[in-house]
Amino acid sequence: MPPVLSVVIVSWNVRDLLRRAMSSIRGSWPATAVPELIVVDNASQDGSAEMVRSEYPEVRLIANDENRGFTGGNNQGIGFATGDYVLLLNPDTEIVEDALATMVAYLQEHGDVGLVGPKLLDPDGSPQSSRRRFPDLSVLFLESTWLESLLPRRHLQRYYVDDVSDSVVQDVDWVTGAAMMVRRQVIESVGRLDESFFMYSEELDWCRRIKSSGWRIVYLPTARVIHYGGKSSDQVVAARHIYFQSSKVRYTSKHHGRMIAEVLRIWLLGQYVWQSILEALKWVVGHHRALRRERLHAYSEVLRSGLRQSHQERDG
């Protein structure tokens, strides 16, 4: 009989965090009905695959020879998953108590819900922002840039759903991708993640496609997951900037049109030019030169990429 739940974890050079995540899954589910666990290792160099083989022999391990990114790795895992529900889980997470069973039960009880996201917590237990409304053009152009302060506070509050308590079960437009549980029927009807997003914005695009197909997306705070955050992408600062911004451009092209996306791409590149000038001036006057040098290197890589993912080396 197929398992009720399949858990897919895509990992890159975070062996110890991966171990903790898998241990928390073991401890959160009845021993008589352990979920199917699939780990996709994206060519880690820290012994992650060897650790899984030796310590978790029951886990299905897919050890890639190259980094296929968050979307490619998750789609591989989804292809092997046999559960009624599939949880895409970051390796830098830790399941709290019965979060998995809580999400499964909610999906079982609400047949019109296609995907649920738990309440994400920082390591100190404080809530982490993880629910969103779809971004309008002002958010796409200004959020996560040095001009974000130009957005009216009320506008950002609406985007981050800060106008609704994070302790309330609620319908949202999308949830961040650290932990997303989706029913198999949704995957079969909507399709898997779009691999043109190497990483970032892929969950936004997926949730938009799911909602467009008539399914609800629900934020479920009664299920809690600790998220340590960004431990893989922190290893490659320049690539993180490139993937984040180029994925934003890709999303804009897909859902708002190529012309607007091209304007956004040029606009974002202009932000990096300006930031580079500021960092260079600070370096000249001797202000934290090592930091300025690091940022200038990262920004130059962004500018060389042109914020076109197809031109990047997938090392992130």
ABEGO torsion letter per residue (X at the ends): XBBABBBBBBBBGBAAAAAAAAAAAAAABBAABBBBBBBBBBGBAAGAAAAAAAABAABBBBBBABBAEAAAAAAAAAAABABABBBBBBAABBBBEAAAAAAAAAAAABAABABBBBBBBBAAGBBBBABBBBBBAAAAAABGBAAAAABBAAAAAAAAGAABBAABBBBBABBBAABBBBBAAAAAAAEBBBAABABEGAAAAAAAAAAAAGBBBBBBAABBBBBAEGAAAAABAAAAAAAAAAAAAAAAAAAAEAAAAAAAAAAAAAAAAAAAAAAAAAAAAGBGAAAAAAAAAAAAAAAAAGGBAAABBBAX
